[in-house]
């Protein structure tokens, strides 16, 4: 049970934790931030702690509060009741006494909950009585992830039954990946086993191992669901699956099957539903950068490019931008490969190489459809780049992604593809480069004093950035909510280059990336690393995580 914003506000006032005036003041301040969830804003702004909110909720339900972070039940206690009952009613065993078993839940108000659980557990607890407590929803969910049986254990039970092995194993793998909020699933065959790994917050983690015996059936099952050829094993194939979860929700999966020397490797991209509710304010933009992208988006024509490697959040940024541009007064058309998230009111076209519907051909057709705004999933070749530039020149606002290491190298790369310098200078409005860094878990974040030398080493640039002898930075201890990693979720670090008259003049001279970067810096542009330093000092991420993703200048 998620805590709705209005419900939380009402309870905090009713239980005398906040005054109505405090709520209104917090709402006004929250409107200027990236937060859309009132709970998260209260905690992040140090207005209230998680435990204080939990206590207020417990008082509202008239039950004790159970803090699952400071007092984590061990596995033996967790196994007092069957897992299916725990998940069905969202209850977790919290305290075992001689005559009672205390279960904690995030919704004690469910009518008849106590009697229903007692009926389902009849004969399993002897004469013990069940009592209810309250815990925060995300703490209940984290317990399920912490104490679920490993994939190998569930695999062995499925293999013992030896019926419908492939679909059951696939369902378990996808269920686990969704629980860990993974973005990708990898099934990697070797001679005798199959390694299963999840990409969580940008980092691959081992999830389990399968015996190789059943892998061919699993591959065939995935191919059938993704509408791929089951009789083809020597070429790569791409497809998609709409997967129905155990709780009835639908999740879109993008599937890639690739032949290797040990068999066919499967990579599955999970297209997260959260992007549907993602806004420009959720991207982690500084106030100045948000103003810059909003100004460029308000222009009637021109081109906005988002650059970065695969998996750097480029599509998410463009979708967030489309959502603020989407209105009944404008015609928005996209061409993508694939269409990852469907947006109401937007005409979205899927690239199809089989029917020769390429980015270039599709873009030519789109221009004849009287669009106001065009999104091109990626500029991959000269033909697409030329059509995109001409579309931006002839009265369309064009958004696209482009593979470049940073914002400065995008201009020389486009010029090297054969785009005329005067056309590029006339159409390009804004270049955004980005990377994703993991954010410190809110539930286990703590401050540490770090000496300057430990941060900077011998890097002169860092020595200039950190002149003081000691700094207060932040880390995550690791807790059930973050799976012990100390990180939960990701945010972006950005570099923005806005086209100015001076930058347009430089573009006409076919400049190098270093020349573009030098002028951009002179005009106030900040590098991704500088943006990352701001996020380190604010406690959003760690210096080690920033250095993992992007390196500081050497000078």
Secondary structure as UniProt FT lines:
FT   HELIX           5..14
FT   TURN            15..16
FT   HELIX           20..30
FT   TURN            31..32
FT   HELIX           38..44
FT   TURN            45..46
FT   HELIX           50..61
FT   STRAND          64..65
FT   TURN            68..70
FT   HELIX           75..78
FT   TURN            79..80
FT   HELIX           83..89
FT   STRAND          91..96
FT   STRAND          100..105
FT   TURN            108..109
FT   TURN            111..112
FT   HELIX           113..120
FT   TURN            121..124
FT   TURN            126..127
FT   STRAND          129..134
FT   HELIX           137..147
FT   HELIX           151..161
FT   HELIX           165..179
FT   TURN            180..181
FT   STRAND          184..189
FT   STRAND          193..200
FT   TURN            201..202
FT   STRAND          203..211
FT   HELIX           212..214
FT   HELIX           215..225
FT   TURN            226..227
FT   TURN            230..231
FT   STRAND          237..244
FT   TURN            246..247
FT   STRAND          250..260
FT   TURN            261..262
FT   STRAND          263..271
FT   HELIX           273..277
FT   HELIX           280..282
FT   HELIX           287..297
FT   STRAND          302..307
FT   TURN            310..311
FT   HELIX           314..325
FT   TURN            328..329
FT   STRAND          332..336
FT   TURN            344..345
FT   STRAND          347..350
FT   HELIX           353..355
FT   HELIX           359..367
FT   TURN            368..369
FT   STRAND          373..376
FT   HELIX           382..393
FT   TURN            394..395
FT   STRAND          397..402
FT   HELIX           407..416
FT   TURN            417..418
FT   HELIX           421..427
FT   STRAND          428..440
FT   TURN            442..444
FT   STRAND          445..451
FT   HELIX           452..456
FT   TURN            457..458
FT   HELIX           460..465
FT   STRAND          470..476
FT   HELIX           480..482
FT   TURN            483..484
FT   STRAND          487..498
FT   HELIX           501..507
FT   TURN            508..509
FT   HELIX           513..522
FT   TURN            523..524
FT   HELIX           528..537
FT   TURN            538..539
FT   HELIX           543..549
//
